[in-house]
Amino acid sequence: MDNTTAHYQDLATLVRFASGYQNVYARLINYPQDQVCYIVSNLDICAALEQVLQGHVDMDDVEMWASLLEMRGDIDHSQVEGVLYALSNPEQMGELTFDKISQIMILLK
């Protein structure tokens, strides 16, 4: 994996809810999904959830974000599959709260 490509950098920005992540959504359509370009780790999920806890990302964005990470063919989410499932299915796993996010982060560390 070449972490210097725009494709990789955009996925990294999105996965971590890094600054400017909202701008990445429009560019995703331009990237092929036929091979993995980014592998999501526990650290990535913790970084993203920290952005939520700090108020930089709206709690309502987490469900769509988690679903998107699960769907993309250029993202390997196998290491964090369970947590993404929980975050993308609040009707089955319960409403997402700051306490739940904190608990998830503790489990991932």
Backbone atoms as SQL, in Angstrom:
CREATE TABLE atoms (id INTEGER PRIMARY KEY, chain TEXT, resi INTEGER, resn TEXT, atom TEXT, x REAL, y REAL, z REAL);
INSERT INTO atoms VALUES
  (1, 'A', 1, 'MET', 'N', 0.830, -1.186, 0.000),
  (2, 'A', 1, 'MET', 'CA', 0.000, 0.000, 0.000),
  (3, 'A', 1, 'MET', 'C', 0.874, 1.248, 0.000),
  (4, 'A', 2, 'ASP', 'N', 0.565, 2.117, -0.897),
  (5, 'A', 2, 'ASP', 'CA', 1.322, 3.368, -1.021),
  (6, 'A', 2, 'ASP', 'C', 0.585, 4.456, -0.252),
  (7, 'A', 3, 'ASN', 'N', 1.124, 4.832, 0.891),
  (8, 'A', 3, 'ASN', 'CA', 0.429, 5.820, 1.718),
  (9, 'A', 3, 'ASN', 'C', 0.686, 7.257, 1.295),
  (10, 'A', 4, 'THR', 'N', 1.265, 7.445, 0.116),
  (11, 'A', 4, 'THR', 'CA', 1.482, 8.807, -0.380),
  (12, 'A', 4, 'THR', 'C', 0.444, 9.202, -1.436),
  (13, 'A', 5, 'THR', 'N', -0.392, 8.275, -1.860),
  (14, 'A', 5, 'THR', 'CA', -1.375, 8.595, -2.894),
  (15, 'A', 5, 'THR', 'C', -2.530, 9.415, -2.314),
  (16, 'A', 6, 'ALA', 'N', -3.169, 10.164, -3.163),
  (17, 'A', 6, 'ALA', 'CA', -4.335, 10.942, -2.741),
  (18, 'A', 6, 'ALA', 'C', -5.436, 10.011, -2.246),
  (19, 'A', 7, 'HIS', 'N', -5.569, 8.875, -2.918),
  (20, 'A', 7, 'HIS', 'CA', -6.576, 7.881, -2.534),
  (21, 'A', 7, 'HIS', 'C', -6.361, 7.451, -1.079),
  (22, 'A', 8, 'TYR', 'N', -5.161, 7.029, -0.754),
  (23, 'A', 8, 'TYR', 'CA', -4.833, 6.601, 0.610),
  (24, 'A', 8, 'TYR', 'C', -5.045, 7.743, 1.599),
  (25, 'A', 9, 'GLN', 'N', -4.550, 8.911, 1.276),
  (26, 'A', 9, 'GLN', 'CA', -4.662, 10.068, 2.178),
  (27, 'A', 9, 'GLN', 'C', -6.119, 10.430, 2.442),
  (28, 'A', 10, 'ASP', 'N', -6.959, 10.387, 1.405),
  (29, 'A', 10, 'ASP', 'CA', -8.377, 10.690, 1.594),
  (30, 'A', 10, 'ASP', 'C', -9.045, 9.639, 2.477),
  (31, 'A', 11, 'LEU', 'N', -8.721, 8.377, 2.253),
  (32, 'A', 11, 'LEU', 'CA', -9.296, 7.329, 3.099),
  (33, 'A', 11, 'LEU', 'C', -8.832, 7.483, 4.546),
  (34, 'A', 12, 'ALA', 'N', -7.577, 7.792, 4.749),
  (35, 'A', 12, 'ALA', 'CA', -7.060, 8.001, 6.104),
  (36, 'A', 12, 'ALA', 'C', -7.769, 9.163, 6.790),
  (37, 'A', 13, 'THR', 'N', -7.998, 10.220, 6.050),
  (38, 'A', 13, 'THR', 'CA', -8.707, 11.387, 6.588),
  (39, 'A', 13, 'THR', 'C', -10.123, 11.004, 6.990),
  (40, 'A', 14, 'LEU', 'N', -10.804, 10.277, 6.130),
  (41, 'A', 14, 'LEU', 'CA', -12.171, 9.855, 6.407),
  (42, 'A', 14, 'LEU', 'C', -12.230, 8.883, 7.579),
  (43, 'A', 15, 'VAL', 'N', -11.388, 7.878, 7.561),
  (44, 'A', 15, 'VAL', 'CA', -11.403, 6.847, 8.596),
  (45, 'A', 15, 'VAL', 'C', -11.174, 7.447, 9.975),
  (46, 'A', 16, 'ARG', 'N', -10.328, 8.437, 10.073),
  (47, 'A', 16, 'ARG', 'CA', -9.997, 9.038, 11.370),
  (48, 'A', 16, 'ARG', 'C', -10.817, 10.292, 11.693),
  (49, 'A', 17, 'PHE', 'N', -11.789, 10.615, 10.839),
  (50, 'A', 17, 'PHE', 'CA', -12.549, 11.860, 11.018),
  (51, 'A', 17, 'PHE', 'C', -11.591, 13.032, 11.183),
  (52, 'A', 18, 'ALA', 'N', -10.508, 13.018, 10.430),
  (53, 'A', 18, 'ALA', 'CA', -9.511, 14.082, 10.522),
  (54, 'A', 18, 'ALA', 'C', -10.058, 15.367, 9.893),
  (55, 'A', 19, 'SER', 'N', -9.379, 16.448, 10.147),
  (56, 'A', 19, 'SER', 'CA', -9.784, 17.742, 9.615),
  (57, 'A', 19, 'SER', 'C', -9.998, 17.669, 8.114),
  (58, 'A', 20, 'GLY', 'N', -11.137, 18.154, 7.654),
  (59, 'A', 20, 'GLY', 'CA', -11.466, 18.147, 6.239),
  (60, 'A', 20, 'GLY', 'C', -12.146, 16.875, 5.763),
  (61, 'A', 21, 'TYR', 'N', -12.510, 15.989, 6.683),
  (62, 'A', 21, 'TYR', 'CA', -13.121, 14.726, 6.272),
  (63, 'A', 21, 'TYR', 'C', -14.407, 14.920, 5.463),
  (64, 'A', 22, 'GLN', 'N', -15.137, 15.991, 5.725),
  (65, 'A', 22, 'GLN', 'CA', -16.386, 16.237, 4.993),
  (66, 'A', 22, 'GLN', 'C', -16.130, 16.412, 3.498),
  (67, 'A', 23, 'ASN', 'N', -14.970, 16.953, 3.140),
  (68, 'A', 23, 'ASN', 'CA', -14.635, 17.178, 1.738),
  (69, 'A', 23, 'ASN', 'C', -14.278, 15.896, 1.006),
  (70, 'A', 24, 'VAL', 'N', -13.943, 14.863, 1.735),
  (71, 'A', 24, 'VAL', 'CA', -13.514, 13.603, 1.130),
  (72, 'A', 24, 'VAL', 'C', -14.684, 12.867, 0.483),
  (73, 'A', 25, 'TYR', 'N', -15.870, 12.971, 1.050),
  (74, 'A', 25, 'TYR', 'CA', -17.019, 12.226, 0.544),
  (75, 'A', 25, 'TYR', 'C', -17.217, 12.431, -0.958),
  (76, 'A', 26, 'ALA', 'N', -17.109, 13.639, -1.419),
  (77, 'A', 26, 'ALA', 'CA', -17.324, 13.937, -2.846),
  (78, 'A', 26, 'ALA', 'C', -16.245, 13.315, -3.728),
  (79, 'A', 27, 'ARG', 'N', -15.058, 13.134, -3.201),
  (80, 'A', 27, 'ARG', 'CA', -13.966, 12.573, -4.003),
  (81, 'A', 27, 'ARG', 'C', -13.970, 11.049, -4.049),
  (82, 'A', 28, 'LEU', 'N', -14.665, 10.412, -3.117),
  (83, 'A', 28, 'LEU', 'CA', -14.646, 8.956, -3.050),
  (84, 'A', 28, 'LEU', 'C', -15.121, 8.288, -4.337),
  (85, 'A', 29, 'ILE', 'N', -16.052, 8.916, -5.014),
  (86, 'A', 29, 'ILE', 'CA', -16.591, 8.343, -6.251),
  (87, 'A', 29, 'ILE', 'C', -15.511, 8.169, -7.324),
  (88, 'A', 30, 'ASN', 'N', -14.446, 8.936, -7.244),
  (89, 'A', 30, 'ASN', 'CA', -13.375, 8.881, -8.240),
  (90, 'A', 30, 'ASN', 'C', -12.384, 7.757, -8.018),
  (91, 'A', 31, 'TYR', 'N', -12.445, 7.085, -6.873),
  (92, 'A', 31, 'TYR', 'CA', -11.452, 6.071, -6.539),
  (93, 'A', 31, 'TYR', 'C', -11.978, 4.664, -6.798),
  (94, 'A', 32, 'PRO', 'N', -11.153, 3.821, -7.417),
  (95, 'A', 32, 'PRO', 'CA', -11.565, 2.430, -7.629),
  (96, 'A', 32, 'PRO', 'C', -11.639, 1.695, -6.289),
  (97, 'A', 33, 'GLN', 'N', -12.487, 0.675, -6.249),
  (98, 'A', 33, 'GLN', 'CA', -12.647, -0.102, -5.028),
  (99, 'A', 33, 'GLN', 'C', -12.292, -1.570, -5.248),
  (100, 'A', 34, 'ASP', 'N', -11.526, -1.845, -6.295),
  (101, 'A', 34, 'ASP', 'CA', -11.227, -3.229, -6.641),
  (102, 'A', 34, 'ASP', 'C', -10.065, -3.829, -5.852),
  (103, 'A', 35, 'GLN', 'N', -9.342, -3.010, -5.092),
  (104, 'A', 35, 'GLN', 'CA', -8.300, -3.540, -4.221),
  (105, 'A', 35, 'GLN', 'C', -8.165, -2.663, -2.979),
  (106, 'A', 36, 'VAL', 'N', -7.738, -3.318, -1.904),
  (107, 'A', 36, 'VAL', 'CA', -7.622, -2.626, -0.619),
  (108, 'A', 36, 'VAL', 'C', -6.500, -1.598, -0.684),
  (109, 'A', 37, 'CYS', 'N', -6.833, -0.407, -0.232),
  (110, 'A', 37, 'CYS', 'CA', -5.874, 0.694, -0.208),
  (111, 'A', 37, 'CYS', 'C', -5.579, 1.126, 1.233),
  (112, 'A', 38, 'TYR', 'N', -6.482, 0.778, 2.153),
  (113, 'A', 38, 'TYR', 'CA', -6.332, 1.207, 3.544),
  (114, 'A', 38, 'TYR', 'C', -6.831, 0.105, 4.469),
  (115, 'A', 39, 'ILE', 'N', -6.082, -0.183, 5.525),
  (116, 'A', 39, 'ILE', 'CA', -6.474, -1.155, 6.539),
  (117, 'A', 39, 'ILE', 'C', -6.803, -0.397, 7.823),
  (118, 'A', 40, 'VAL', 'N', -8.032, -0.523, 8.280),
  (119, 'A', 40, 'VAL', 'CA', -8.485, 0.189, 9.475),
  (120, 'A', 40, 'VAL', 'C', -8.026, -0.568, 10.722),
  (121, 'A', 41, 'SER', 'N', -7.446, 0.164, 11.651),
  (122, 'A', 41, 'SER', 'CA', -6.959, -0.422, 12.905),
  (123, 'A', 41, 'SER', 'C', -7.769, 0.103, 14.091),
  (124, 'A', 42, 'ASN', 'N', -7.531, -0.499, 15.241),
  (125, 'A', 42, 'ASN', 'CA', -8.141, -0.003, 16.476),
  (126, 'A', 42, 'ASN', 'C', -7.752, 1.448, 16.735),
  (127, 'A', 43, 'LEU', 'N', -6.508, 1.791, 16.429),
  (128, 'A', 43, 'LEU', 'CA', -6.054, 3.176, 16.629),
  (129, 'A', 43, 'LEU', 'C', -6.841, 4.155, 15.762),
  (130, 'A', 44, 'ASP', 'N', -7.151, 3.738, 14.535),
  (131, 'A', 44, 'ASP', 'CA', -7.954, 4.593, 13.653),
  (132, 'A', 44, 'ASP', 'C', -9.333, 4.847, 14.248),
  (133, 'A', 45, 'ILE', 'N', -9.964, 3.781, 14.718),
  (134, 'A', 45, 'ILE', 'CA', -11.305, 3.923, 15.290),
  (135, 'A', 45, 'ILE', 'C', -11.253, 4.801, 16.537),
  (136, 'A', 46, 'CYS', 'N', -10.255, 4.596, 17.385),
  (137, 'A', 46, 'CYS', 'CA', -10.113, 5.430, 18.580),
  (138, 'A', 46, 'CYS', 'C', -9.903, 6.898, 18.210),
  (139, 'A', 47, 'ALA', 'N', -9.104, 7.163, 17.192),
  (140, 'A', 47, 'ALA', 'CA', -8.877, 8.543, 16.748),
  (141, 'A', 47, 'ALA', 'C', -10.181, 9.168, 16.267),
  (142, 'A', 48, 'ALA', 'N', -10.963, 8.407, 15.521),
  (143, 'A', 48, 'ALA', 'CA', -12.242, 8.914, 15.021),
  (144, 'A', 48, 'ALA', 'C', -13.212, 9.171, 16.165),
  (145, 'A', 49, 'LEU', 'N', -13.316, 8.226, 17.078),
  (146, 'A', 49, 'LEU', 'CA', -14.244, 8.387, 18.195),
  (147, 'A', 49, 'LEU', 'C', -13.815, 9.516, 19.131),
  (148, 'A', 50, 'GLU', 'N', -12.537, 9.748, 19.224),
  (149, 'A', 50, 'GLU', 'CA', -12.047, 10.888, 20.012),
  (150, 'A', 50, 'GLU', 'C', -12.545, 12.202, 19.414),
  (151, 'A', 51, 'GLN', 'N', -12.621, 12.277, 18.105),
  (152, 'A', 51, 'GLN', 'CA', -13.146, 13.475, 17.442),
  (153, 'A', 51, 'GLN', 'C', -14.611, 13.704, 17.823),
  (154, 'A', 52, 'VAL', 'N', -15.353, 12.612, 17.978),
  (155, 'A', 52, 'VAL', 'CA', -16.755, 12.709, 18.399),
  (156, 'A', 52, 'VAL', 'C', -16.827, 13.205, 19.842),
  (157, 'A', 53, 'LEU', 'N', -16.025, 12.599, 20.711),
  (158, 'A', 53, 'LEU', 'CA', -16.041, 12.994, 22.119),
  (159, 'A', 53, 'LEU', 'C', -15.652, 14.455, 22.309),
  (160, 'A', 54, 'GLN', 'N', -14.773, 14.957, 21.465),
  (161, 'A', 54, 'GLN', 'CA', -14.332, 16.346, 21.570),
  (162, 'A', 54, 'GLN', 'C', -15.311, 17.321, 20.916),
  (163, 'A', 55, 'GLY', 'N', -16.351, 16.809, 20.292),
  (164, 'A', 55, 'GLY', 'CA', -17.364, 17.661, 19.684),
  (165, 'A', 55, 'GLY', 'C', -17.028, 18.140, 18.287),
  (166, 'A', 56, 'HIS', 'N', -15.982, 17.584, 17.671),
  (167, 'A', 56, 'HIS', 'CA', -15.603, 17.977, 16.313),
  (168, 'A', 56, 'HIS', 'C', -16.447, 17.266, 15.256),
  (169, 'A', 57, 'VAL', 'N', -17.053, 16.158, 15.649),
  (170, 'A', 57, 'VAL', 'CA', -17.891, 15.369, 14.751),
  (171, 'A', 57, 'VAL', 'C', -19.214, 15.116, 15.461),
  (172, 'A', 58, 'ASP', 'N', -20.298, 15.304, 14.733),
  (173, 'A', 58, 'ASP', 'CA', -21.629, 15.098, 15.290),
  (174, 'A', 58, 'ASP', 'C', -21.896, 13.608, 15.487),
  (175, 'A', 59, 'MET', 'N', -22.476, 13.255, 16.596),
  (176, 'A', 59, 'MET', 'CA', -22.804, 11.860, 16.904),
  (177, 'A', 59, 'MET', 'C', -23.644, 11.226, 15.791),
  (178, 'A', 60, 'ASP', 'N', -24.490, 12.018, 15.155),
  (179, 'A', 60, 'ASP', 'CA', -25.351, 11.507, 14.089),
  (180, 'A', 60, 'ASP', 'C', -24.562, 11.063, 12.860),
  (181, 'A', 61, 'ASP', 'N', -23.350, 11.541, 12.692),
  (182, 'A', 61, 'ASP', 'CA', -22.526, 11.165, 11.534),
  (183, 'A', 61, 'ASP', 'C', -21.878, 9.792, 11.689),
  (184, 'A', 62, 'VAL', 'N', -21.832, 9.277, 12.888),
  (185, 'A', 62, 'VAL', 'CA', -21.092, 8.038, 13.156),
  (186, 'A', 62, 'VAL', 'C', -21.716, 6.834, 12.463),
  (187, 'A', 63, 'GLU', 'N', -23.033, 6.729, 12.481),
  (188, 'A', 63, 'GLU', 'CA', -23.701, 5.572, 11.861),
  (189, 'A', 63, 'GLU', 'C', -23.400, 5.502, 10.367),
  (190, 'A', 64, 'MET', 'N', -23.552, 6.615, 9.654),
  (191, 'A', 64, 'MET', 'CA', -23.270, 6.634, 8.217),
  (192, 'A', 64, 'MET', 'C', -21.793, 6.346, 7.953),
  (193, 'A', 65, 'TRP', 'N', -20.909, 6.931, 8.747),
  (194, 'A', 65, 'TRP', 'CA', -19.472, 6.719, 8.618),
  (195, 'A', 65, 'TRP', 'C', -19.106, 5.245, 8.763),
  (196, 'A', 66, 'ALA', 'N', -19.640, 4.609, 9.806),
  (197, 'A', 66, 'ALA', 'CA', -19.345, 3.192, 10.046),
  (198, 'A', 66, 'ALA', 'C', -19.874, 2.332, 8.904),
  (199, 'A', 67, 'SER', 'N', -21.064, 2.638, 8.414),
  (200, 'A', 67, 'SER', 'CA', -21.625, 1.894, 7.281),
  (201, 'A', 67, 'SER', 'C', -20.770, 2.061, 6.037),
  (202, 'A', 68, 'LEU', 'N', -20.307, 3.261, 5.802),
  (203, 'A', 68, 'LEU', 'CA', -19.462, 3.526, 4.639),
  (204, 'A', 68, 'LEU', 'C', -18.161, 2.733, 4.713),
  (205, 'A', 69, 'LEU', 'N', -17.542, 2.694, 5.876),
  (206, 'A', 69, 'LEU', 'CA', -16.299, 1.938, 6.026),
  (207, 'A', 69, 'LEU', 'C', -16.532, 0.454, 5.773),
  (208, 'A', 70, 'GLU', 'N', -17.686, -0.050, 6.184),
  (209, 'A', 70, 'GLU', 'CA', -18.016, -1.454, 5.953),
  (210, 'A', 70, 'GLU', 'C', -18.232, -1.759, 4.471),
  (211, 'A', 71, 'MET', 'N', -18.775, -0.808, 3.741),
  (212, 'A', 71, 'MET', 'CA', -19.144, -1.013, 2.331),
  (213, 'A', 71, 'MET', 'C', -17.988, -0.895, 1.352),
  (214, 'A', 72, 'ARG', 'N', -17.043, -0.043, 1.648),
  (215, 'A', 72, 'ARG', 'CA', -15.997, 0.277, 0.671),
  (216, 'A', 72, 'ARG', 'C', -15.089, -0.914, 0.400),
  (217, 'A', 73, 'GLY', 'N', -14.879, -1.229, -0.864),
  (218, 'A', 73, 'GLY', 'CA', -13.992, -2.307, -1.257),
  (219, 'A', 73, 'GLY', 'C', -12.525, -1.956, -1.140),
  (220, 'A', 74, 'ASP', 'N', -12.220, -0.678, -1.022),
  (221, 'A', 74, 'ASP', 'CA', -10.823, -0.251, -0.899),
  (222, 'A', 74, 'ASP', 'C', -10.391, -0.094, 0.562),
  (223, 'A', 75, 'ILE', 'N', -11.272, -0.460, 1.476),
  (224, 'A', 75, 'ILE', 'CA', -10.980, -0.392, 2.909),
  (225, 'A', 75, 'ILE', 'C', -11.116, -1.790, 3.505),
  (226, 'A', 76, 'ASP', 'N', -10.049, -2.258, 4.140),
  (227, 'A', 76, 'ASP', 'CA', -10.094, -3.526, 4.869),
  (228, 'A', 76, 'ASP', 'C', -10.458, -3.200, 6.317),
  (229, 'A', 77, 'HIS', 'N', -11.651, -3.595, 6.707),
  (230, 'A', 77, 'HIS', 'CA', -12.138, -3.290, 8.056),
  (231, 'A', 77, 'HIS', 'C', -12.209, -4.550, 8.933),
  (232, 'A', 78, 'SER', 'N', -11.570, -5.623, 8.509),
  (233, 'A', 78, 'SER', 'CA', -11.696, -6.903, 9.206),
  (234, 'A', 78, 'SER', 'C', -11.215, -6.840, 10.667),
  (235, 'A', 79, 'GLN', 'N', -10.235, -6.013, 10.964),
  (236, 'A', 79, 'GLN', 'CA', -9.722, -5.903, 12.339),
  (237, 'A', 79, 'GLN', 'C', -10.716, -5.225, 13.283),
  (238, 'A', 80, 'VAL', 'N', -11.638, -4.455, 12.721),
  (239, 'A', 80, 'VAL', 'CA', -12.579, -3.680, 13.539),
  (240, 'A', 80, 'VAL', 'C', -14.027, -3.951, 13.137),
  (241, 'A', 81, 'GLU', 'N', -14.250, -5.091, 12.537),
  (242, 'A', 81, 'GLU', 'CA', -15.571, -5.424, 12.008),
  (243, 'A', 81, 'GLU', 'C', -16.675, -5.352, 13.062),
  (244, 'A', 82, 'GLY', 'N', -16.407, -5.884, 14.239),
  (245, 'A', 82, 'GLY', 'CA', -17.419, -5.894, 15.293),
  (246, 'A', 82, 'GLY', 'C', -17.824, -4.511, 15.751),
  (247, 'A', 83, 'VAL', 'N', -16.850, -3.652, 15.951),
  (248, 'A', 83, 'VAL', 'CA', -17.163, -2.297, 16.421),
  (249, 'A', 83, 'VAL', 'C', -17.878, -1.505, 15.333),
  (250, 'A', 84, 'LEU', 'N', -17.490, -1.681, 14.082),
  (251, 'A', 84, 'LEU', 'CA', -18.201, -0.988, 12.998),
  (252, 'A', 84, 'LEU', 'C', -19.638, -1.469, 12.906),
  (253, 'A', 85, 'TYR', 'N', -19.844, -2.752, 13.100),
  (254, 'A', 85, 'TYR', 'CA', -21.214, -3.284, 13.092),
  (255, 'A', 85, 'TYR', 'C', -22.040, -2.617, 14.198),
  (256, 'A', 86, 'ALA', 'N', -21.461, -2.559, 15.389),
  (257, 'A', 86, 'ALA', 'CA', -22.169, -1.943, 16.514),
  (258, 'A', 86, 'ALA', 'C', -22.486, -0.480, 16.241),
  (259, 'A', 87, 'LEU', 'N', -21.544, 0.246, 15.659),
  (260, 'A', 87, 'LEU', 'CA', -21.743, 1.672, 15.397),
  (261, 'A', 87, 'LEU', 'C', -22.719, 1.925, 14.251),
  (262, 'A', 88, 'SER', 'N', -22.808, 0.994, 13.318),
  (263, 'A', 88, 'SER', 'CA', -23.671, 1.209, 12.151),
  (264, 'A', 88, 'SER', 'C', -25.081, 0.636, 12.333),
  (265, 'A', 89, 'ASN', 'N', -25.338, 0.008, 13.471),
  (266, 'A', 89, 'ASN', 'CA', -26.651, -0.601, 13.718),
  (267, 'A', 89, 'ASN', 'C', -27.208, -0.221, 15.088),
  (268, 'A', 90, 'PRO', 'N', -27.495, 1.066, 15.291),
  (269, 'A', 90, 'PRO', 'CA', -27.975, 1.488, 16.610),
  (270, 'A', 90, 'PRO', 'C', -29.329, 0.884, 16.978),
  (271, 'A', 91, 'GLU', 'N', -30.129, 0.523, 15.981),
  (272, 'A', 91, 'GLU', 'CA', -31.435, -0.067, 16.289),
  (273, 'A', 91, 'GLU', 'C', -31.277, -1.444, 16.938),
  (274, 'A', 92, 'GLN', 'N', -30.171, -2.119, 16.663),
  (275, 'A', 92, 'GLN', 'CA', -29.916, -3.424, 17.270),
  (276, 'A', 92, 'GLN', 'C', -28.995, -3.329, 18.481),
  (277, 'A', 93, 'MET', 'N', -28.080, -2.387, 18.461),
  (278, 'A', 93, 'MET', 'CA', -27.063, -2.296, 19.509),
  (279, 'A', 93, 'MET', 'C', -27.369, -1.216, 20.549),
  (280, 'A', 94, 'GLY', 'N', -28.418, -0.447, 20.319),
  (281, 'A', 94, 'GLY', 'CA', -28.775, 0.624, 21.242),
  (282, 'A', 94, 'GLY', 'C', -28.231, 1.962, 20.778),
  (283, 'A', 95, 'GLU', 'N', -28.882, 3.007, 21.239),
  (284, 'A', 95, 'GLU', 'CA', -28.503, 4.364, 20.856),
  (285, 'A', 95, 'GLU', 'C', -27.069, 4.672, 21.272),
  (286, 'A', 96, 'LEU', 'N', -26.366, 5.360, 20.405),
  (287, 'A', 96, 'LEU', 'CA', -24.985, 5.738, 20.678),
  (288, 'A', 96, 'LEU', 'C', -24.951, 6.935, 21.620),
  (289, 'A', 97, 'THR', 'N', -24.158, 6.817, 22.662),
  (290, 'A', 97, 'THR', 'CA', -24.005, 7.895, 23.647),
  (291, 'A', 97, 'THR', 'C', -22.512, 8.133, 23.867),
  (292, 'A', 98, 'PHE', 'N', -22.199, 9.226, 24.531),
  (293, 'A', 98, 'PHE', 'CA', -20.801, 9.503, 24.861),
  (294, 'A', 98, 'PHE', 'C', -20.234, 8.411, 25.764),
  (295, 'A', 99, 'ASP', 'N', -21.040, 7.906, 26.673),
  (296, 'A', 99, 'ASP', 'CA', -20.579, 6.822, 27.548),
  (297, 'A', 99, 'ASP', 'C', -20.238, 5.571, 26.745),
  (298, 'A', 100, 'LYS', 'N', -21.080, 5.232, 25.775),
  (299, 'A', 100, 'LYS', 'CA', -20.804, 4.049, 24.951),
  (300, 'A', 100, 'LYS', 'C', -19.538, 4.242, 24.121),
  (301, 'A', 101, 'ILE', 'N', -19.359, 5.437, 23.593),
  (302, 'A', 101, 'ILE', 'CA', -18.147, 5.716, 22.827),
  (303, 'A', 101, 'ILE', 'C', -16.913, 5.554, 23.714),
  (304, 'A', 102, 'SER', 'N', -16.988, 6.084, 24.920),
  (305, 'A', 102, 'SER', 'CA', -15.859, 5.946, 25.852),
  (306, 'A', 102, 'SER', 'C', -15.591, 4.482, 26.165),
  (307, 'A', 103, 'GLN', 'N', -16.629, 3.691, 26.360),
  (308, 'A', 103, 'GLN', 'CA', -16.467, 2.267, 26.650),
  (309, 'A', 103, 'GLN', 'C', -15.841, 1.537, 25.469),
  (310, 'A', 104, 'ILE', 'N', -16.277, 1.861, 24.265),
  (311, 'A', 104, 'ILE', 'CA', -15.710, 1.251, 23.068),
  (312, 'A', 104, 'ILE', 'C', -14.230, 1.562, 22.977),
  (313, 'A', 105, 'MET', 'N', -13.870, 2.808, 23.240),
  (314, 'A', 105, 'MET', 'CA', -12.467, 3.202, 23.167),
  (315, 'A', 105, 'MET', 'C', -11.618, 2.445, 24.184),
  (316, 'A', 106, 'ILE', 'N', -12.145, 2.241, 25.369),
  (317, 'A', 106, 'ILE', 'CA', -11.418, 1.481, 26.390),
  (318, 'A', 106, 'ILE', 'C', -11.185, 0.050, 25.906),
  (319, 'A', 107, 'LEU', 'N', -12.201, -0.549, 25.320),
  (320, 'A', 107, 'LEU', 'CA', -12.074, -1.922, 24.808),
  (321, 'A', 107, 'LEU', 'C', -11.074, -2.030, 23.662),
  (322, 'A', 108, 'LEU', 'N', -10.978, -0.990, 22.852),
  (323, 'A', 108, 'LEU', 'CA', -10.085, -1.035, 21.701),
  (324, 'A', 108, 'LEU', 'C', -8.625, -0.773, 22.046),
  (325, 'A', 109, 'LYS', 'N', -8.369, -0.139, 23.158),
  (326, 'A', 109, 'LYS', 'CA', -6.986, 0.220, 23.526),
  (327, 'A', 109, 'LYS', 'C', -6.241, -0.943, 24.138);
